[in-house]
């Protein structure tokens, strides 16, 4: 088995791609996660998974903590960079920045491992970019609930809106300049 290319040019390309994707994904993530400058219980797992800021989770969190906006920004950047690194393990980086940013937002919500185990990387590798983008819409379940069903709209309908925004970003219908204005309306 051949080792992955770890040349300086690949490392530089990865760093540039990560920065661009993080910048494009961050407003989308913040819009749908919501910026909460204190710890709060996860929607599905409660206090078993303390959460803060823009959906950050981790063993360092405990009930009652508060954070500044600057701390939340730093956590989001760290989370997105880590998630991008996870996606880089399974995803060809020749996909468009919009596509990678959409998959990054999805990974922030469901985990990079879940995105990597999905059919998305296979479709991207096969050049089936439209099909890969469409697959984003399939991730509509939260805690075993199908958020597309009317009876769960109040509980998890935001997932449907988030997936629609991620898919629009992936398909190039939502751009960096339009993302902020569209998401803040």
N, C-alpha and C positions, 0 to 999 in steps of 0.2 A: 504494500500500500504506500502510495506516495504521500509525503507530508504536505500539508497545505502551504501555499506560498506565503512566507512570512518576511518577504523582502521589504526594505524600507519603502519602496514605492507602493506596495500593497498596504503597509501600515499607514502611509500618508493618505492613500485613497480611502481607507476605512475611517480615518479620523475626519476627513472632509465630509464623507457621506454621513457619518454619525452626527456631526455638527449641523449639517443641513436638515437632516431628518428630524432631529430633536427640536430645532427651531420651528419647523413646520408642524410637528405633532403637538408641541407644548400647549398652544392655545386651544386645540381641540380637546386634549386631555383635561385641561383646567376647566373648560366649559362644561364638560360632562361629568367629571368627578366632583367639581365644586371645590373651591379653596376654603378649607376649614382650618383655622389656625390653632386647633386644639385636637387632642385625641378624641375619637368617637368610636362606637362599636360598628363593626362591619355589618352591612345590610343582611347578609346571609348567616354569618358565623358569630355575630355579636362580639362580646369582649374576648372571645377566643382568638380573634384577629383584630387587635386594636389598629386603628387607621388614623391618619392625620394628613393635613394639607391637601394634596391633590391625589388622594388614593394611595399614599405611601403606607406600606405595612412593614413590619420588621420586629425582631425580638427586643430591640431597644425601646419600643413604645410601651407605655403603660397609662392607665387612666389618669386624667388630671393634668397631663402635660400641655403646655401652650408653646406656640412657635410664632416667630415674626414672619412677615411676608418674605424677607430675604432668606430665612431658614427654609421656608417652603419652596422657594425657587431653587435653592441648592439641592434639596431633597429630590425635587422633580428632575432636575438635570442629571443627578446621580442615578436615579431610577431609570430614566430614559436611555442613558448611556449604557447601563448594565443590560437593559432589555434589547438594545440595538446589538450589543455584542452577542447576545443569545441568538438573535435572528441571523446575524452574519455567519453563524455556524451552519445554518441550513438553507439560507436564501442567497441566490445569486445577486450580487450587488450591481448588476447591470440593469436592474429594473429602474424605473423612473424614481426620482426623489419623492414625488407624490405617492407612488405606490408604496415605497418603503416607509414613508411617514404614516400612511394609513395602517400598514401592518404593525408599525411601532405603537400606534395608539391602541390597536386591538391587543397587542402583547401586554401593554400596561394594564389592561383590564382583565385579561384571561391568563396571562403568563406567556413568555416567549416559548417555553416548552410546548404549550398547547398549540400555538401557531405552527411551530416546527413539526408537530405530529399530525397536523391537518393536511389537507390536500393542497393548500396554498403553495408551499415551496415546490412541489412536484409540477403544478400548473405553471408557475413562473419559469421553472427550468425548461419546460416544454414550449415556452413562448406563448402560452395561453393566458395572456395578461387579463383580458376581459373576464374570462372564467374565474381566474384567481380573485379578481376584485369582487365578482358576484358572490363568491364563497363567504365573504365577510358577513353578508346578510344571514347566513346560516347560524351564526353564533348569537342566538336570541334567547337562550335559556339562562335563568338565574335561579339557583337553588332548586332545580328540577321543574321550575315554572316556565311555560312557554310565554314569553313576554309579548308575543304577537297576538295572544288571545285577549279579547276585550275584558274578561274578568280579571286579568292581571295588569291591565293598563295603568291603573293607579299605583300599583306596587312597583312595577319594573318597566313601565312604558318608555322610560328614558333610554333603555338599552336599544329599543327599536330606532329612536331618533339618532342615537350615537352611531349605530351601525349604518344608518342611511348617510350620515355625514362622513363616516370613514370610507364608505363605498364611493361617495361623490369625490372625495379627495383622491382616492385611488384611481378613479376613472378620469381624473383631470378636470372635473367639473367645478371643483372647489380649489382655488389656488391660494398661495401664501397671502397675496394682497386681499383676496376676497374672504379668506378664512376669518380674519378678525371682525370684519364688518358683518358677515353673515352670522357668525356665532354670537355676536353681542346684541343682535336685534331682539 
